[in-house]
Amino acid sequence: QVQLVESGGGLVQPGGSLRLSCAASGFTFTTYVMRWYRQAPGKERELVAHITSGGGIRNYADFVKGRFTISRDNVKNTVYLQMNNLTPEDTAVYYCYAARGLSDYWGQGTQVTVSS
């Protein structure tokens, strides 16, 4: 049974930080690229960050460059998103996504709210 379980979301003040985690099981995590997406109310889901299966290549959306860092632990089968200097515009549900060829999986999402 494939599972992607996100955690680490919550309420944070502007300028604060959060670290999201996504624990994977039920598939060969080390062979999948991993991504974080987000979806704000009334908006389409958008790609935030991408990391290759070995972790050697990372890409970011322009709106998070320099603030967010994606990483993965292929022993713990977990991908992370370190988010710094958060702004209210970062408020969204954040989703973990795994892909390899035609095979892909989504997590259930974790809410991040940035507000004073």
Phi, psi and omega in degrees: 000120181283135175220138168234114186242111179275152175205168176103355178287173179159195180261130180219150179281155175305138184089350182277184183228153171217153174237115176270146176235151176223110181267126184252147175204159176089002176208170183278088187306321187292349181257002183253140166285152181234145180222156167247132173241166173216156178219117177270158180304129178078005182239163178282157176292138183228148180286133179256310185203155184222143175220137181287171188300323180270354179085005186281339181234130179230138177229151184225150169293149183302327186285355177239357182302133180086350181244324183251149176225126175262141177210168179214152176239105183282358171271319180272357183053049184223141173244147185236157170224107175273123184241119180243161177050050183291146178237163178304333180291347176275356178298124184181170166271129182256131184242140173267143184218136179239139182214141171208111184059235181270002182261127177211156182218149177240147170275178184274347178096153175224136185278131172241123179236123180248111185202149175266000000 
